[in-house]
Amino acid sequence: MPIDRVVPLVDEGLGNCAYLVDLGDGRALAIDPSRDLRALRAAATARGLTVAFTAETHLHADFLSGSVQLAAAGAAVLASASGAREFPHRGLGDQDEVDLGGLTLRAMTTPGHTPEHVSYLLLDGASQLGVFTGGSLLVGAAARTDLAGPERTEELARAQYRSLVRLARLPDTTPVYPTHGAGSFCSAPPGAGRTSSIGAERATNPYLSAPDEDTFVALLVASLGSYPPYFARLGETNRRGPGLLPDVQTLVWLSPRAVQSLRASGAVVVDVRPYDAYAHAHIPGSLSIPLRPVFATWLGWLVPSSATPLVIVRDGDQDPDEVVWQAVKIGYERLAGALHDGLRSWTDAGFAVAGTRLSTAAETDPATVIDVRQADEYASGHLPGAANIELGDLAAAATELAGRAVVVMCGHGERAATAASLLERAGVSNAAIAVGGPQDWAEAAHGRALQAGRAQVGPARMDP
């Protein structure tokens, strides 16, 4: 199969790939489509294709599936028979095959990442054109096995070992098309490629180099870090089938007084502007999550309930459609609207604003720094003496920071602004935002080196 007939559709923010496969007769197969179908539909339209089939490798925890949406437009849904999905689909068991009109899709049960996980081998007669491995075999990695709960982590890690061994028996030339990739919290390593081959993975993937099952399990379990709490509910939503959405999503305009009323009734104001704009002036108590590819991840991580009404504050040049689609692809549909004319209308109406100090690299005292990056990022290099509290844990630790002068730091400034907004919401008003990250500080510190290694565990991890 020509390589351009398999089209990867990358979601950089969630670190995932969906795939559009040109079946050669004007029809297409979608693999693991997200609820945000804009890129898939654009790719299909550009190639004159109709999506006739959509196949799911597993019950996704990090995004809502677009298969139900595609089925409403006529696509047949293919999925694991053991997934107990409650919407119309064709359930497949191990070695079941589906005639795609010349090509064949063969299901291979590959539990591990999730209990019902399947991979799909695409065949042209006896020729193996590629294997879609979902959250099983990744490029340079294997996906995490703790999403079904800590009590099943080792059991599923052992299943993952057997699944990878099975996949590794395919011919070396077989292309590998995983769903999870670099940037995914499902354990793909940073910087890894999106696709590979069985031969390349056999030669370079450390998980396929493990000499035995116990070594594999120890390696995989040791790699597991934190993940967003919304992961705990999306698998069940995907099992039931996400609700259908209109093709066009919009944000309604809200007056300042409407925003004030919504705030009083429990809505969260989400400020999606760049972090320096938030620092200059913002609605007091708003949550800063700058609009960028990872917006959805941090929205789902930091707003615990998808039932919470959300009010958006944005700059005029920021795409409102991007805000909406990133929210709804992880199930956040209660978008009350956006503040009309941005923060200007808020101040023109006489409402108060707050500001947050920015701390340059040259003036940042390492002893005051709370590094809010993930633990593995912190371990790779941080300011000497800086504490590590991951952004997702910061709200719970906020009371221990009261009364302290702190500078919150990440890699660039966006997560630091989110951290400062969380602290402000918790009543901690003396936090500054570090401009830049550890490398910027090192370059401004006249030769002072960064430290490596993980923080020591202690009260709120404040004593590294």
C-alpha positions as CSV (number, residue, x, y, z in Angstrom):
1,M,0.0,0.0,0.0
2,P,1.4,3.4,-0.9
3,I,2.4,5.2,2.3
4,D,0.2,8.2,1.4
5,R,-2.9,6.0,1.7
6,V,-2.4,5.9,5.4
7,V,-2.9,9.5,6.7
8,P,-1.8,10.2,10.3
9,L,-4.0,12.9,11.9
10,V,-2.0,14.2,14.8
11,D,-3.4,15.8,17.9
12,E,-0.3,17.5,19.3
13,G,-2.0,18.5,22.5
14,L,-3.2,15.0,23.6
15,G,-0.3,13.3,22.0
16,N,-2.4,11.0,19.8
17,C,-2.8,10.0,16.2
18,A,-6.0,9.0,14.4
19,Y,-5.6,7.5,11.0
20,L,-7.5,7.8,7.7
21,V,-6.9,4.9,5.4
22,D,-7.8,5.2,1.7
23,L,-9.4,1.9,0.7
24,G,-8.8,2.6,-3.0
25,D,-12.5,2.8,-4.0
26,G,-13.5,6.2,-2.8
27,R,-14.1,4.9,0.7
28,A,-12.0,5.2,3.8
29,L,-11.4,3.6,7.2
30,A,-10.9,5.8,10.3
31,I,-8.9,4.4,13.2
32,D,-9.4,5.9,16.7
33,P,-11.0,9.1,15.6
34,S,-11.5,11.9,18.1
35,R,-14.8,13.6,18.7
36,D,-13.1,16.6,17.1
37,L,-13.5,15.4,13.5
38,R,-12.3,18.6,11.8
39,A,-8.9,17.3,10.6
40,L,-10.3,13.9,9.6
41,R,-13.1,15.3,7.6
42,A,-10.8,17.8,5.9
43,A,-8.4,15.0,5.0
44,A,-11.2,12.9,3.6
45,T,-12.7,15.8,1.6
46,A,-9.3,16.7,0.2
47,R,-9.0,13.1,-1.1
48,G,-12.6,12.7,-2.3
49,L,-13.2,10.0,0.3
50,T,-16.3,8.9,2.3
51,V,-15.6,7.3,5.7
52,A,-17.3,3.9,5.5
53,F,-15.7,2.3,8.5
54,T,-14.4,3.5,11.9
55,A,-12.4,1.1,14.1
56,E,-11.7,1.6,17.8
57,T,-8.7,-0.1,19.4
58,H,-9.8,0.6,23.0
59,L,-12.1,2.6,25.2
60,H,-10.2,5.8,25.2
61,A,-9.5,7.5,28.5
62,D,-8.0,10.7,27.2
63,F,-10.5,11.8,24.6
64,L,-14.1,11.1,23.5
65,S,-14.4,8.9,20.4
66,G,-15.8,10.3,17.2
67,S,-17.0,6.9,16.0
68,V,-20.6,7.6,17.1
69,Q,-20.5,10.8,15.2
70,L,-19.2,9.1,12.1
71,A,-21.8,6.3,12.4
72,A,-24.5,8.9,12.3
73,A,-23.2,9.8,8.8
74,G,-23.3,6.2,7.7
75,A,-20.0,4.6,8.9
76,A,-19.9,1.1,10.3
77,V,-18.3,0.9,13.7
78,L,-15.8,-1.9,14.4
79,A,-14.6,-2.6,18.0
80,S,-13.7,-5.3,20.5
81,A,-16.5,-7.7,21.3
82,S,-15.5,-7.6,24.9
83,G,-15.8,-3.9,25.3
84,A,-19.6,-4.0,26.1
85,R,-20.3,-0.9,24.1
86,E,-23.9,0.2,24.3
87,F,-24.2,1.7,20.8
88,P,-24.5,-0.2,17.5
89,H,-21.2,-1.7,16.4
90,R,-19.7,-4.9,15.0
91,G,-18.0,-6.7,17.9
92,L,-14.8,-8.5,16.9
93,G,-12.9,-11.3,18.6
94,D,-9.4,-12.5,18.1
95,Q,-8.6,-13.2,14.4
96,D,-12.0,-12.0,13.3
97,E,-11.8,-10.4,9.8
98,V,-13.7,-7.6,8.1
99,D,-13.9,-7.3,4.3
100,L,-13.2,-3.7,3.5
101,G,-13.8,-4.2,-0.2
102,G,-10.5,-5.7,-1.4
103,L,-8.5,-5.1,1.8
104,T,-9.1,-7.0,5.0
105,L,-8.9,-5.9,8.6
106,R,-8.0,-8.6,11.1
107,A,-8.5,-8.1,14.8
108,M,-5.8,-9.2,17.3
109,T,-6.7,-9.1,21.0
110,T,-3.9,-7.2,22.7
111,P,-5.0,-6.5,26.3
112,G,-2.8,-4.5,28.6
113,H,-3.4,-0.8,28.2
114,T,-7.1,-1.6,28.7
115,P,-8.6,-5.0,29.3
116,E,-10.6,-5.1,26.0
117,H,-7.8,-3.7,23.8
118,V,-7.5,-4.9,20.2
119,S,-5.0,-4.1,17.5
120,Y,-5.8,-4.3,13.8
121,L,-3.7,-5.9,11.1
122,L,-4.5,-4.5,7.6
123,L,-4.1,-7.1,4.9
124,D,-4.0,-7.1,1.1
125,G,-4.4,-10.8,0.5
126,A,-1.5,-12.3,2.3
127,S,0.5,-9.1,2.4
128,Q,0.6,-7.3,5.7
129,L,0.2,-3.6,5.0
130,G,0.4,-2.3,8.6
131,V,-0.7,-2.9,12.2
132,F,-2.7,-0.3,14.1
133,T,-1.5,-0.9,17.7
134,G,-3.6,1.8,19.6
135,G,-2.3,1.8,23.1
136,S,-0.3,-1.4,23.0
137,L,3.0,-1.2,21.1
138,L,4.1,2.4,20.9
139,V,7.1,3.9,19.3
140,G,9.9,3.2,21.8
141,A,7.5,2.4,24.5
142,A,4.4,0.5,25.8
143,A,1.3,2.3,27.0
144,R,0.5,2.5,30.7
145,T,-1.6,-0.2,32.4
146,D,-2.9,1.6,35.5
147,L,-6.0,3.2,34.0
148,A,-8.3,0.4,35.2
149,G,-7.2,1.1,38.8
150,P,-4.1,0.3,40.8
151,E,-5.3,-3.1,41.8
152,R,-5.1,-4.2,38.2
153,T,-1.9,-2.5,37.2
154,E,0.4,-5.5,37.5
155,E,-2.2,-7.9,36.0
156,L,-2.5,-5.7,32.9
157,A,1.2,-5.1,32.7
158,R,1.7,-8.8,32.4
159,A,-1.0,-8.9,29.7
160,Q,0.7,-6.0,28.0
161,Y,4.0,-8.0,27.9
162,R,2.2,-10.9,26.2
163,S,0.5,-8.6,23.7
164,L,3.8,-6.9,22.8
165,V,5.5,-10.3,22.4
166,R,2.7,-11.3,20.1
167,L,2.9,-8.1,18.0
168,A,6.7,-8.5,17.7
169,R,6.3,-11.8,15.9
170,L,4.9,-9.9,12.9
171,P,7.3,-9.5,10.0
172,D,10.0,-6.8,10.5
173,T,8.7,-4.8,7.5
174,T,5.2,-4.4,9.0
175,P,4.5,-0.7,9.6
176,V,3.4,0.1,13.1
177,Y,0.7,2.8,13.5
178,P,0.1,3.6,17.2
179,T,-2.6,5.8,18.5
180,H,-0.6,7.2,21.5
181,G,2.5,9.2,20.7
182,A,4.9,11.8,22.1
183,G,3.1,14.1,24.5
184,S,0.5,11.5,25.6
185,F,0.0,10.8,29.3
186,C,-0.5,7.2,28.2
187,S,3.3,6.8,28.4
188,A,4.8,7.5,25.0
189,P,8.3,9.0,25.5
190,P,8.8,12.7,24.6
191,G,10.3,13.2,21.2
192,A,9.4,9.8,19.9
193,G,8.3,9.4,16.3
194,R,4.6,8.8,15.4
195,T,5.0,5.6,13.4
196,S,7.5,2.9,13.1
197,S,7.9,-0.7,12.0
198,I,8.1,-4.0,13.8
199,G,11.8,-4.4,12.9
200,A,12.7,-0.9,14.2
201,E,10.8,-1.6,17.4
202,R,12.5,-5.0,17.9
203,A,15.8,-3.3,17.5
204,T,15.3,-0.2,19.6
205,N,12.3,-0.4,21.9
206,P,13.5,-1.1,25.5
207,Y,10.3,-2.9,26.4
208,L,10.8,-5.4,23.6
209,S,14.4,-5.8,24.9
210,A,13.2,-6.9,28.4
211,P,14.6,-10.4,28.9
212,D,11.5,-11.7,30.7
213,E,8.0,-10.8,31.9
214,D,9.1,-9.8,35.4
215,T,11.7,-7.4,34.1
216,F,9.2,-5.9,31.6
217,V,6.6,-5.4,34.4
218,A,9.1,-3.7,36.7
219,L,10.3,-1.4,33.9
220,L,6.7,-0.5,32.9
221,V,5.4,0.1,36.4
222,A,8.4,2.2,37.3
223,S,7.6,4.5,34.3
224,L,4.1,5.4,35.4
225,G,3.6,9.0,36.4
226,S,0.6,11.1,37.1
227,Y,-2.3,11.6,34.7
228,P,-5.3,13.8,34.5
229,P,-8.2,12.8,36.7
230,Y,-10.7,13.1,33.8
231,F,-9.2,9.9,32.4
232,A,-11.2,8.1,35.0
233,R,-14.5,8.9,33.4
234,L,-14.0,9.0,29.7
235,G,-13.7,5.3,29.2
236,E,-17.2,4.7,30.5
237,T,-18.6,7.6,28.4
238,N,-17.0,6.0,25.4
239,R,-18.5,2.6,26.3
240,R,-22.0,4.2,26.5
241,G,-21.4,6.3,23.4
242,P,-20.8,10.1,23.5
243,G,-23.7,12.3,22.5
244,L,-24.0,13.6,19.0
245,L,-22.8,17.2,18.5
246,P,-23.7,19.7,15.8
247,D,-21.0,20.2,13.2
248,V,-20.8,23.8,14.0
249,Q,-19.8,24.8,17.6
250,T,-20.0,28.4,18.7
251,L,-19.4,30.5,21.8
252,V,-22.2,33.0,22.6
253,W,-21.2,36.5,23.7
254,L,-21.7,37.4,27.4
255,S,-22.0,40.9,28.9
256,P,-19.8,41.7,31.9
257,R,-22.9,41.6,34.2
258,A,-23.9,38.2,32.8
259,V,-20.4,36.9,33.6
260,Q,-20.6,38.4,37.1
261,S,-23.9,36.6,37.6
262,L,-22.5,33.3,36.3
263,R,-19.5,33.6,38.6
264,A,-21.8,34.1,41.6
265,S,-23.7,30.9,40.7
266,G,-20.6,28.8,40.5
267,A,-19.3,29.1,36.9
268,V,-15.5,29.1,36.4
269,V,-13.9,31.9,34.4
270,V,-11.2,30.4,32.2
271,D,-8.8,33.0,30.8
272,V,-7.3,31.6,27.6
273,R,-5.1,34.6,26.8
274,P,-1.3,34.4,26.7
275,Y,0.2,34.3,30.2
276,D,1.7,37.8,30.1
277,A,-1.7,39.3,29.2
278,Y,-3.2,37.4,32.2
279,A,-0.4,38.6,34.5
280,H,-1.0,42.2,33.4
281,A,-4.7,42.2,34.3
282,H,-7.4,39.5,34.8
283,I,-10.7,38.9,36.4
284,P,-10.0,38.0,40.0
285,G,-10.3,34.3,40.7
286,S,-10.2,33.3,37.0
287,L,-8.3,30.2,36.0
288,S,-5.5,30.9,33.5
289,I,-5.1,28.2,30.9
290,P,-3.5,29.7,27.8
291,L,-5.0,28.5,24.5
292,R,-2.5,26.2,22.9
293,P,-2.5,22.5,21.9
294,V,-2.5,21.2,25.5
295,F,-5.4,23.4,26.5
296,A,-7.8,20.4,26.8
297,T,-5.5,18.4,29.0
298,W,-5.2,21.2,31.6
299,L,-8.9,22.0,31.4
300,G,-9.8,18.4,32.2
301,W,-7.1,18.2,34.9
302,L,-7.9,21.4,36.8
303,V,-11.7,21.7,36.5
304,P,-12.8,18.6,38.3
305,S,-16.4,18.3,37.0
306,S,-17.4,18.5,33.3
307,A,-20.8,19.8,34.7
308,T,-19.2,23.1,35.8
309,P,-20.3,26.0,33.6
310,L,-17.4,27.7,31.9
311,V,-17.0,31.3,30.9
312,I,-14.2,32.1,28.5
313,V,-12.0,35.2,28.4
314,R,-10.1,35.5,25.2
315,D,-8.2,37.9,23.0
316,G,-9.9,39.0,19.7
317,D,-7.3,37.1,17.6
318,Q,-7.8,33.7,19.4
319,D,-10.0,31.2,17.6
320,P,-13.2,30.6,19.6
321,D,-13.8,27.3,17.6
322,E,-10.5,26.0,18.9
323,V,-11.6,26.7,22.5
324,V,-14.9,24.9,22.0
325,W,-13.6,21.8,20.2
326,Q,-10.8,21.3,22.7
327,A,-13.3,21.4,25.5
328,V,-16.0,19.1,24.0
329,K,-13.5,16.5,22.8
330,I,-12.9,15.7,26.5
331,G,-16.6,16.1,27.5
332,Y,-16.7,19.7,28.7
333,E,-19.9,20.9,27.0
334,R,-21.2,23.4,29.5
335,L,-19.7,26.4,27.8
336,A,-21.7,29.4,29.0
337,G,-20.1,31.7,26.5
338,A,-17.2,34.2,26.2
339,L,-16.9,37.7,27.6
340,H,-17.9,40.1,24.9
341,D,-15.0,42.3,23.8
342,G,-12.6,40.6,26.2
343,L,-11.3,42.2,29.4
344,R,-11.8,45.7,28.0
345,S,-15.6,45.4,28.4
346,W,-15.1,44.1,32.0
347,T,-13.0,47.2,33.0
348,D,-15.3,49.5,31.0
349,A,-18.2,48.2,33.1
350,G,-16.3,49.2,36.3
351,F,-15.5,45.8,37.5
352,A,-12.2,45.2,39.4
353,V,-9.2,43.4,37.9
354,A,-6.2,41.7,39.5
355,G,-2.6,41.4,38.4
356,T,0.3,39.0,39.0
357,R,4.0,39.9,39.1
358,L,6.3,38.5,36.4
359,S,9.7,37.4,37.6
360,T,12.5,37.5,35.0
361,A,15.2,34.8,35.0
362,A,17.8,37.1,36.2
363,E,15.8,38.2,39.3
364,T,14.4,34.8,40.3
365,D,15.7,33.4,43.6
366,P,15.9,29.6,43.3
367,A,15.0,29.3,47.0
368,T,11.6,30.7,46.3
369,V,10.8,28.6,43.3
370,I,8.0,26.1,43.1
371,D,8.6,24.1,39.9
372,V,5.2,22.9,38.7
373,R,6.4,20.6,35.9
374,Q,5.9,16.9,35.9
375,A,8.3,14.9,38.2
376,D,10.2,13.5,35.2
377,E,10.7,17.0,33.8
378,Y,11.9,18.3,37.1
379,A,14.3,15.4,37.5
380,S,15.9,16.2,34.1
381,G,17.0,19.6,35.4
382,H,15.8,22.2,37.9
383,L,17.0,25.2,39.8
384,P,19.1,24.3,42.8
385,G,16.9,24.2,45.9
386,A,13.6,24.5,43.9
387,A,10.7,22.5,45.2
388,N,8.6,20.3,42.9
389,I,4.8,20.3,43.2
390,E,3.2,19.1,39.9
391,L,0.6,21.5,38.6
392,G,-2.1,19.0,39.1
393,D,-1.3,18.7,42.8
394,L,-0.8,22.4,43.5
395,A,-4.3,23.3,44.6
396,A,-4.2,20.7,47.3
397,A,-0.9,22.1,48.6
398,A,-1.9,25.8,48.4
399,T,-2.6,26.2,52.1
400,E,1.0,25.3,52.9
401,L,2.2,28.1,50.7
402,A,0.2,30.8,52.4
403,G,2.3,33.7,53.6
404,R,5.3,32.6,51.6
405,A,6.8,34.6,48.7
406,V,7.0,32.1,45.9
407,V,7.8,32.1,42.2
408,V,6.0,29.4,40.2
409,M,8.0,28.1,37.3
410,C,7.5,25.7,34.4
411,G,9.3,25.3,31.1
412,H,8.1,28.6,29.4
413,G,5.5,30.4,31.5
414,E,2.1,29.0,30.6
415,R,1.8,26.4,33.3
416,A,3.3,28.8,35.8
417,A,0.5,31.3,35.0
418,T,-2.0,28.5,35.6
419,A,-0.3,27.7,38.9
420,A,-0.4,31.4,40.0
421,S,-4.1,31.5,39.1
422,L,-4.8,28.3,41.2
423,L,-3.0,29.8,44.1
424,E,-4.9,33.1,43.8
425,R,-8.2,31.1,43.7
426,A,-7.0,29.4,46.9
427,G,-6.3,32.7,48.6
428,V,-2.5,32.8,48.1
429,S,-1.9,36.1,46.5
430,N,1.9,36.5,46.8
431,A,2.9,34.1,43.9
432,A,4.9,35.5,41.0
433,I,5.2,33.9,37.5
434,A,8.6,33.0,36.3
435,V,9.2,34.2,32.8
436,G,10.8,31.2,31.0
437,G,12.1,28.0,32.6
438,P,15.1,26.5,34.2
439,Q,17.3,26.8,31.1
440,D,16.5,30.5,30.9
441,W,17.6,30.9,34.5
442,A,20.8,28.9,33.9
443,E,21.7,31.1,31.0
444,A,21.1,34.2,33.1
445,A,22.9,32.9,36.2
446,H,26.4,33.3,34.8
447,G,27.3,29.6,34.8
448,R,25.3,28.2,37.7
449,A,24.3,24.7,36.8
450,L,20.9,23.1,37.0
451,Q,20.4,20.1,39.3
452,A,19.1,16.7,38.3
453,G,17.2,14.2,40.2
454,R,13.8,13.8,41.8
455,A,12.5,15.8,44.8
456,Q,12.4,14.0,48.1
457,V,8.9,13.0,49.2
458,G,7.8,15.1,52.2
459,P,4.9,17.4,53.3
460,A,3.5,18.7,50.1
461,R,6.9,17.8,48.6
462,M,8.2,21.2,49.7
463,D,11.6,20.0,51.0
464,P,13.6,18.6,48.1
